[in-house]
Amino acid sequence: MKTLLILNDPPYGTERSYNGLRLAGALAKRDGEAVRVFLMGDAAGCAKAGQAVPRGWYNLNHMLTVVIQHGGEVGVCGSCMDARGLKDADLVGGTRRSSLEQLTDWTLWADQVLTF
């Protein structure tokens, strides 16, 4: 099955992006599953490299890396990046600047679309 997860919430402060990435990672580890994650709005901050979180706290950089290591793709809305001062070089390895056009293509590609 092909699943697209669209995340909108900030990396920390709520648990929506955390829960979306938990699901994305679990799906990506399953045989026969194809996963794509699109980060938009405040969720663009999830892909900011170098996040230092308190011991015992979840790290969204690591969670994105798990998705990527298991064949998932992660796109970050370019307009949302620009609005938040994020540059391509600021992103976690394996994530990439994306666009609404790519989100449209990914939506048509997916068997199911989940939003967080």
Residue pairs with C-beta under 8 A, 6 or more apart in sequence:
1 32
1 33
1 34
1 111
1 112
2 33
2 34
2 36
2 109
2 110
2 111
2 112
3 24
3 27
3 33
3 34
3 35
3 36
3 110
3 111
3 112
3 113
3 114
4 35
4 36
4 37
4 38
4 106
4 107
4 109
4 110
4 112
4 113
4 114
5 20
5 21
5 23
5 24
5 35
5 36
5 37
5 38
5 113
5 114
5 115
5 116
6 37
6 38
6 40
6 103
6 113
6 114
6 115
6 116
7 16
7 17
7 20
7 21
7 37
7 38
7 39
7 40
7 43
7 46
7 115
7 116
8 16
8 40
8 41
8 42
8 43
8 115
8 116
9 16
9 17
9 41
9 42
9 43
9 116
10 17
10 42
10 43
10 45
10 46
11 17
11 42
11 43
11 45
11 46
11 48
11 51
11 60
12 53
12 60
16 116
17 39
17 43
17 46
17 60
17 116
18 58
18 60
18 63
19 116
20 37
20 114
20 116
21 37
21 46
21 60
21 63
21 64
21 67
22 63
23 114
24 35
24 37
24 63
24 67
24 72
25 63
25 66
25 67
25 70
27 33
27 35
28 35
28 66
28 67
28 70
28 71
28 72
29 66
29 70
34 71
34 72
35 67
35 70
35 71
35 72
35 73
36 72
36 73
36 74
36 75
36 106
36 109
36 110
37 64
37 67
37 72
37 73
37 74
37 75
38 74
38 75
38 76
38 77
38 98
38 102
38 103
38 106
39 46
39 47
39 74
39 75
39 76
39 77
39 80
39 95
40 76
40 77
40 80
40 103
41 77
41 80
42 80
42 84
43 80
44 76
44 77
44 80
44 81
44 84
44 86
45 84
45 86
46 60
46 64
47 61
47 64
47 74
47 76
47 86
47 91
47 92
47 95
48 61
48 86
48 90
48 91
48 92
49 61
49 90
49 91
49 92
49 93
50 61
51 59
51 60
51 61
53 59
61 92
64 74
64 92
64 94
64 95
65 92
65 93
65 94
67 74
68 74
68 93
68 94
68 95
74 92
74 94
74 95
74 96
75 95
75 96
75 97
75 98
75 102
75 103
75 106
76 86
76 91
76 95
76 96
76 97
76 98
77 98
77 99
77 100
77 103
78 97
78 98
78 99
79 99
79 100
81 87
81 88
81 97
88 96
88 97
91 97
107 113
